[in-house]
Amino acid sequence: MKREIIRTEDGSTTIRIPDWDECYHSKHGAIQEAYHVFIKNGLSLFKGRPLSILEIGFGTGLNAFITAIESVHHGSVDYVGVEAYPVSAEEIKAMNYAQAIGSGRFQDLFDAIHESGWEKPVAISGHFTLTKRQQFFHEISDESRFDLIYFDAFGYRVQPELWTEDIFGRMFRALKDEGVLVTYAARGVVKRNLQTVGFRVEKCPGPPGKREMMRGFKEHFNGSPEVN
């Protein structure tokens, strides 16, 4: 399937699949979407706490990269990124995230994320440990392991099979009690599937170009939603 590199509206790059008219990140701004959805509405709920994160759709590594930058505020982050079809080295070189964030100051961190091996934990920094797993989402069988899930799969329009009750049931089981799943999605069918497997769902204001997004809470989440 053909893939092309495009520049999004905030100047950051992403990968587009023309046959699907689908991008790895928002065409309205890859970096600003990632920060809004996964940092502001996800990671910030756990400010000051060591935590474990599961990312569904590792892709270009952008979400892992910005989380690694932010991990200094948490003491330690144990991060697992799941990806069935890893992005090529050539495509990774075309991503300009380190230059766009900190004028290249974090290039070594971005490189370390992508140079690390798969299927084993690697200490990327003193605050951030990464495990990249090449795995289909329906194969995930973790139990009560993660505090936070970044659900960043391709959209329901092109891959509805990634947004089913079965997949969300696996996410629910993978979370610890009081864990949180955060996603850019806001479709009614996604909300219903999350609720069916046990999540308490709330909608939040979306990133630029999108009116809403969602969070799912496992059982009784007692944290303070620090959304700035």
C-alpha positions in Angstrom: 0.0 0.0 0.0 1.4 3.4 -1.0 2.5 5.7 1.8 3.7 9.3 1.6 5.2 11.9 3.9 3.2 15.0 4.4 3.6 18.2 6.4 0.7 19.0 8.8 -0.6 22.4 9.6 1.6 22.9 12.7 4.7 22.2 10.5 5.3 18.7 11.8 5.4 15.7 9.5 3.4 12.5 9.4 2.7 9.6 7.1 -0.4 9.5 4.8 -2.0 6.4 3.2 -3.6 7.8 0.0 -5.7 4.7 -0.6 -7.5 5.2 2.7 -7.1 9.0 2.8 -5.8 8.3 6.4 -2.9 9.8 8.2 -0.9 8.5 11.2 -1.5 11.9 12.9 -3.9 14.8 12.4 -3.4 16.8 9.2 -4.3 19.8 11.4 -1.1 19.3 13.4 0.6 16.1 14.3 2.5 17.4 17.4 -0.3 19.6 18.7 -2.8 16.7 18.4 -0.4 14.3 20.3 0.1 16.8 23.1 -3.6 17.7 23.4 -4.9 14.1 23.4 -2.2 12.1 25.1 -0.4 14.5 27.4 -2.9 17.2 28.3 -5.8 14.7 28.6 -3.9 11.6 29.6 -0.5 11.8 31.1 -1.3 15.0 33.1 -3.9 13.0 35.2 -0.9 11.2 36.8 1.4 14.2 37.3 4.1 13.5 39.8 3.5 9.7 39.8 5.7 6.9 38.4 3.4 5.0 35.9 3.2 2.4 33.2 1.7 3.2 29.8 0.5 1.0 26.9 0.3 2.6 23.5 -1.9 1.0 20.9 -0.4 2.0 17.6 3.3 2.9 18.1 3.6 4.2 14.5 6.2 7.0 14.1 7.0 7.0 17.8 5.7 10.6 18.3 3.6 9.7 21.3 6.5 7.8 22.9 8.8 10.7 22.1 6.7 13.4 23.8 6.1 11.2 26.7 9.8 10.6 27.2 10.3 14.3 27.2 7.6 14.7 29.8 8.7 11.8 31.9 11.0 13.9 34.0 7.9 15.1 35.8 6.9 11.6 36.8 10.0 10.0 38.3 9.8 7.1 35.9 7.7 5.9 33.0 7.5 2.3 31.9 6.2 2.5 28.3 5.1 -0.3 26.0 4.3 0.5 22.4 2.4 -2.1 20.3 2.7 -2.0 16.5 1.8 -4.7 14.0 3.6 -3.1 11.1 6.6 -1.1 12.1 7.4 2.1 10.2 10.5 1.9 8.0 13.8 3.6 8.9 13.6 5.8 5.9 10.2 7.1 7.0 11.4 7.7 10.5 14.3 9.9 9.1 11.7 12.0 7.4 9.9 12.8 10.7 10.9 16.3 11.9 9.6 16.0 15.5 12.9 16.7 17.3 13.5 19.8 15.2 10.0 21.0 15.8 10.2 20.4 19.5 13.2 22.1 21.1 14.9 23.0 17.8 16.6 19.6 17.7 17.6 19.5 21.4 15.9 16.2 21.8 17.2 14.5 18.6 19.3 12.0 20.5 16.3 11.0 22.5 14.2 10.5 19.4 17.0 8.5 17.8 17.4 6.3 20.9 13.7 5.4 20.8 13.9 4.2 17.2 17.4 2.5 17.5 16.3 0.4 20.5 15.5 -3.2 19.8 12.1 -4.8 19.8 10.6 -7.3 22.3 12.7 -6.2 25.3 12.8 -3.3 27.7 15.4 -0.6 27.0 16.3 2.3 29.3 16.1 5.3 27.0 16.8 7.8 29.7 16.9 7.8 33.5 13.1 8.4 33.5 11.9 6.4 30.6 12.0 2.7 29.8 10.6 1.5 26.4 9.5 -1.9 25.2 8.4 -2.1 21.6 6.2 -5.1 20.8 5.4 -6.2 17.2 2.0 -7.6 17.9 -1.6 -7.5 16.6 -4.0 -5.7 19.0 -6.2 -8.8 19.3 -3.1 -10.7 20.7 -2.7 -8.4 23.7 -3.3 -10.4 26.9 -1.8 -8.2 29.7 -3.6 -8.3 33.0 -3.8 -5.3 35.4 -0.4 -4.0 34.2 -0.9 -0.4 33.0 -2.1 2.9 34.5 -2.7 4.6 31.2 -3.5 3.5 27.6 -2.9 5.7 24.6 -5.4 4.3 22.1 -4.1 5.6 18.8 -5.1 3.1 16.2 -6.1 4.0 12.7 -9.6 5.5 12.6 -12.9 3.6 12.8 -13.7 4.6 9.2 -10.9 2.6 7.8 -10.3 -0.1 10.4 -13.5 -0.7 12.5 -12.1 -4.1 13.6 -9.7 -2.2 15.9 -12.5 -0.5 17.8 -14.6 -3.5 18.9 -15.8 -4.8 22.2 -13.2 -7.5 22.0 -10.3 -5.1 21.7 -11.7 -2.8 24.4 -12.2 -5.7 26.7 -8.5 -6.5 26.3 -7.7 -2.8 27.1 -10.0 -3.0 30.2 -8.2 -6.1 31.5 -4.8 -4.6 30.7 -5.5 -1.6 32.9 -5.0 -1.5 36.7 -7.9 -0.4 38.8 -8.5 3.3 38.4 -6.6 3.2 35.1 -7.5 5.4 32.1 -7.8 4.9 28.4 -7.5 8.1 26.3 -8.2 8.3 22.5 -8.7 11.0 19.9 -11.9 9.2 18.8 -15.4 10.5 19.6 -17.8 8.2 17.6 -20.9 7.0 19.3 -20.2 3.4 18.4 -16.7 3.7 20.0 -18.3 5.2 23.2 -20.9 2.4 23.4 -18.2 -0.4 22.9 -16.1 1.2 25.7 -19.1 1.4 28.0 -20.2 -2.2 27.2 -16.9 -3.6 28.5 -17.0 -1.6 31.7 -15.5 1.8 31.1 -17.0 5.0 32.4 -16.7 7.3 29.4 -16.4 11.1 29.2 -16.0 13.3 26.2 -13.5 16.2 26.3 -12.8 19.1 23.9 -10.8 17.8 20.9 -7.6 19.0 19.4 -7.5 21.5 16.5 -9.8 20.3 13.7 -11.8 18.0 16.0 -14.7 19.0 18.2 -14.4 16.1 20.8 -12.3 13.2 22.0 -12.9 10.6 24.7 -11.5 9.1 27.9 -12.5 5.9 29.5 -12.0 5.2 33.3 -11.8 1.8 34.8 -14.0 1.5 37.9 -13.5 4.4 40.4 -10.8 6.8 39.2 -9.9 9.1 42.1 -7.4 11.3 40.4 -7.9 15.0 39.7 -8.4 15.7 36.0 -5.7 18.3 35.7 -6.6 19.5 32.2 -4.9 22.9 31.6 
